[in-house]
Amino acid sequence: MNTPSTDEFAHVLGALDAYRKTSPEMVVVGRMIAESLPDRTG
């Protein structure tokens, strides 16, 4: 599996955050997707 680039990673997290603010259902879906992405904090 290919790891997303730093730019792609930031874009995905930004999109998830935007959807979380507009759709209650996306809170759960966004969390599941975000938790499946590789950790980029370290």
C-alpha positions as CSV (number, residue, x, y, z in Angstrom):
1,M,0.0,0.0,0.0
2,N,1.3,3.4,-0.9
3,T,1.6,6.1,1.8
4,P,0.0,9.4,0.8
5,S,2.4,12.3,0.2
6,T,2.5,15.0,2.9
7,D,0.3,17.3,0.7
8,E,-2.2,14.6,0.0
9,F,-2.3,13.7,3.7
10,A,-3.0,17.3,4.8
11,H,-5.7,17.6,2.1
12,V,-7.5,14.5,3.3
13,L,-7.4,15.6,6.9
14,G,-8.7,19.1,5.9
15,A,-11.5,17.6,3.9
16,L,-12.5,15.3,6.8
17,D,-12.5,18.2,9.1
18,A,-14.7,20.2,6.8
19,Y,-17.2,17.4,6.5
20,R,-17.3,16.9,10.2
21,K,-18.5,20.4,10.6
22,T,-21.4,20.0,8.1
23,S,-22.6,16.4,8.6
24,P,-23.1,14.6,11.9
25,E,-22.7,11.2,10.1
26,M,-19.3,12.3,8.8
27,V,-18.0,12.6,12.4
28,V,-17.9,8.8,12.7
29,V,-16.8,8.2,9.1
30,G,-14.1,10.9,9.3
31,R,-12.8,9.5,12.5
32,M,-12.6,6.0,11.0
33,I,-10.8,7.2,7.9
34,A,-8.4,9.4,9.9
35,E,-7.5,6.6,12.2
36,S,-6.7,4.3,9.3
37,L,-4.1,6.8,7.9
38,P,-0.5,6.4,8.9
39,D,0.6,8.5,11.9
40,R,2.3,11.7,10.7
41,T,2.8,13.4,14.0
42,G,6.2,11.9,14.8
